[in-house]
Amino acid sequence: MENNEVLKNMNSRFSCRRFKPDAVEKEKLEAVIEAAKHAASGHNLQAWHFTVISTEQGKKELLGAVGPEPEQFKKLAPKGATWPHPSDFYGAPVVIMISYDPNAPWPEAGVFLAAGNIMNAANALGLGTCCLTVFSNDVFNTEDTARSKSKFIPDGYKLYVSMVLGYPAAVPAKRPERRDDVVSWL
Ligand SMILES: Cc1cc2nc3c(=O)[nH]c(=O)nc-3n(C[C@H](O)[C@H](O)[C@H](O)COP(=O)(O)O)c2cc1C
């Protein structure tokens, strides 16, 4: 099994937290999103939406749309930086926001399968990814931001998770250990 390329790819994925500034080719972004669209979803409703932001202006607008600086960002801000500041993208050129229709059956499960496909497809293409919890429901789904968020999320949808993507500037020397106590074989 250890020579299987798909398994090798899945087992080598890592959360990338330092990116090169290089732009990511459109074909690669399209391939990654195509993989996301092939994830399983409840009743095959595919009730997800992927917002791909690959311009500096787009990222700036995203930060602006969040509203007042959320507490989570304050911890991450570079010294002296004023809000909005792009400190939480780890230097990645691309941000992908994954939102879902909350009225679909088991929508969160579907979006996370899609997120997994994005991460594995990106890794196969030499790209790094990292989920960002700071760009999830709690900072973006408030009534106050409803108007400004509409550019990023379809009407009635909720943001589930955001992810940064780009060419890794660094690969962790040691990957986090995997637990052995999480499986029962019957
Ligand atoms: C739902 C979810 C949210 C995450 N949020 C963050 C985050 O906000 N910032 C971050 O640096 N990493 C985040 N991560 C990455 C995890 O810390 C990482 O997956 C874990 O430490 C295992 O490391 P690996 O992905 O390199 O295998 C998140 C991962 C998931 C699945």
The ligand as a Gaussian input file, in Angstrom:
#p B3LYP/6-31G(d) Opt

LIG

0 1
 C      -11.787000      22.907000      11.472000
 C      -10.341000      23.264000      11.522000
 C       -9.962000      24.534000      11.922000
 C       -8.634000      24.914000      11.949000
 N       -8.306000      26.197000      12.271000
 C       -7.018000      26.579000      12.211000
 C       -6.666000      27.951000      12.422000
 O       -7.502000      28.813000      12.659000
 N       -5.365000      28.301000      12.343000
 C       -4.397000      27.363000      12.068000
 O       -3.212000      27.735000      12.001000
 N       -4.687000      26.067000      11.864000
 C       -5.974000      25.659000      11.917000
 N       -6.309000      24.337000      11.655000
 C       -5.242000      23.357000      11.364000
 C       -5.011000      22.354000      12.508000
 O       -4.347000      22.982000      13.574000
 C       -4.199000      21.175000      11.936000
 O       -4.989000      20.513000      10.979000
 C       -3.758000      20.179000      13.000000
 O       -2.862000      20.756000      13.910000
 C       -3.079000      18.947000      12.374000
 O       -1.970000      19.341000      11.609000
 P       -1.850000      18.999000      10.059000
 O       -3.049000      19.598000       9.367000
 O       -0.558000      19.609000       9.632000
 O       -1.861000      17.522000       9.910000
 C       -7.625000      23.959000      11.621000
 C       -8.013000      22.685000      11.198000
 C       -9.347000      22.347000      11.123000
 C       -9.729000      20.990000      10.603000

